[in-house]
Amino acid sequence: MIIYILIFIILIIIGIKSVKILRPYEKGVIERLGKYSRTVSSGVVILIPFIEKMVKVDLREQVVDVPPQEVITKDNTVVVVDCVIFYEVVDAFNATYNVVNFYHAITKLAQTNLRNIIGDLELDETLTSREMINTQLREVLDVATDKWGSKVVRVEIQKIEPPQDIVEAMSKQMKAERFKRASILEAEGYKQSEIKKSEGDKQAAILEAEGKAESLLKIAEADKQASILRAEGESIAIEKVYASIHDGNPDDGLIAIKYLESLEKIADGKASKIFLPLDSNGVLGSVAGIAEIFKDKKDKKE
C-alpha cells in the first residue's frame, strides 16, 4: 500500500512538472538541461519532467515608475523630475537572456538620459517642453531596450518641480505679466472706445450736415418755385392790367389822376423829401388841363 501511495505521489509530481498552461498574454521559453530549446505560445505545453524547464514571459504592456531625481538645467537650476515608462515585451528570448533585471535597468537608463536631455535645456524650456522631452527619452530608451526584447511604447513626465524660491519668483513674474496684459487690454479697450465714439460723432456731424444741406436745398427749391410762381403771377397781372388799360383807351386826364393818387401814397410816408420824375412837367400840365375842364363845367352850371 505504501508503495502504491509513493508511486501515485510520484506520478502527480511528474504530471505537475510535465504539463504547463500558458495564458493568451504569455509566452514560454523552454530550456532542456540548461540549454535553450524552444519558445512556445499560449495553451497546454508538455515538458519532459526534470529535464526541461519553462520560463513564462508576460507580453502585456507594463509600467515602470522612475523615482524622482534632481537634475541640473543648462542655466544651473536644480529641478526635481520623475516620469513613467510604458513598455511591452516583443521577444521572449531576448527579454529572458539579455537582461537580468529589466525594471532596474530601464529605471537607471531613464534617469541617466533625463539628466542628459534636461541638462541641454534652460529652466523655461524645461517647463514648456515636456512633449519634446517625452519624445526624445522614448526614442533613446526604445533603441537601448531593443536588444532586451522590449519596446518602449511611450514616456510621460509626471512632474518638474523647480526650487521654492524660483517658484515664488515665477509666480510674481506671472502676476506682473497678467497685470501688464490687463493694463494693455484696458488701454486698448479705451482706445477702441474713443475711436468708435469719434467715428460716431463724425458720422452724426456728417448726417446732420447732410440733413441741413438737404433742408436748405429744399428751402431754396421752394423759394425758387415761389419766386417763379410770384414772377409768373406778377407778369400775368401786369399783362392783364396793361390789356385792361389799352382796352379802356385812357386819356391824359385819367393818367394824371392816377399819378396824383400815387403821389399821395408816396407823400403819406415819414420821408422829409420827395423826388418827382423827370417828366413831371407834362403830367402837371395834364393836371392843369383837368382843372380847367372842371372850372368850365362849373361856370356853365352857374
Stockholm file with secondary structure:
# STOCKHOLM 1.0

chainA/1-302         MIIYILIFIILIIIGIKSVKILRPYEKGVIERLGKYSRTVSSGVVILIPFIEKMVKVDLREQVVDVPPQEVITKDNTVVVVDCVIFYEVVDAFNATYNVVNFYHAITKLAQTNLRNIIGDLELDETLTSREMINTQLREVLDVATDKWGSKVVRVEIQKIEPPQDIVEAMSKQMKAERFKRASILEAEGYKQSEIKKSEGDKQAAILEAEGKAESLLKIAEADKQASILRAEGESIAIEKVYASIHDGNPDDGLIAIKYLESLEKIADGKASKIFLPLDSNGVLGSVAGIAEIFKDKKDKKE
#=GR chainA/1-302 SS CHHHHHHHHHHHHHHHHHEEEECTTEEEEEEETTEEEEEECSEEEECCTTTEEEEEEECSCEEEEEEEEEEECTTSCEEEEEEEEEEEESCHHHHHHSCSCHHHHHHHHHHHHHHHHHTTSCHHHHHHCHHHHHHHHHHHHHHHTGGGTEEEEEEEEEEEECCHHHHHHHHHHHHHHHHHHHHHHHHHHHHHHHHHHHHHHHHHHHHHHHHHHHHHHHHHHHHHHHHHHHHHHHHHHHHHHHHHHHHHCCCHHHHHHHHHHHHHHHHTSSCSCCCCCTTHHHHHHHHHHHHHHHHHHHHHHC
#=GC SS_cons         CHHHHHHHHHHHHHHHHHEEEECTTEEEEEEETTEEEEEECSEEEECCTTTEEEEEEECSCEEEEEEEEEEECTTSCEEEEEEEEEEEESCHHHHHHSCSCHHHHHHHHHHHHHHHHHTTSCHHHHHHCHHHHHHHHHHHHHHHTGGGTEEEEEEEEEEEECCHHHHHHHHHHHHHHHHHHHHHHHHHHHHHHHHHHHHHHHHHHHHHHHHHHHHHHHHHHHHHHHHHHHHHHHHHHHHHHHHHHHHHCCCHHHHHHHHHHHHHHHHTSSCSCCCCCTTHHHHHHHHHHHHHHHHHHHHHHC
//
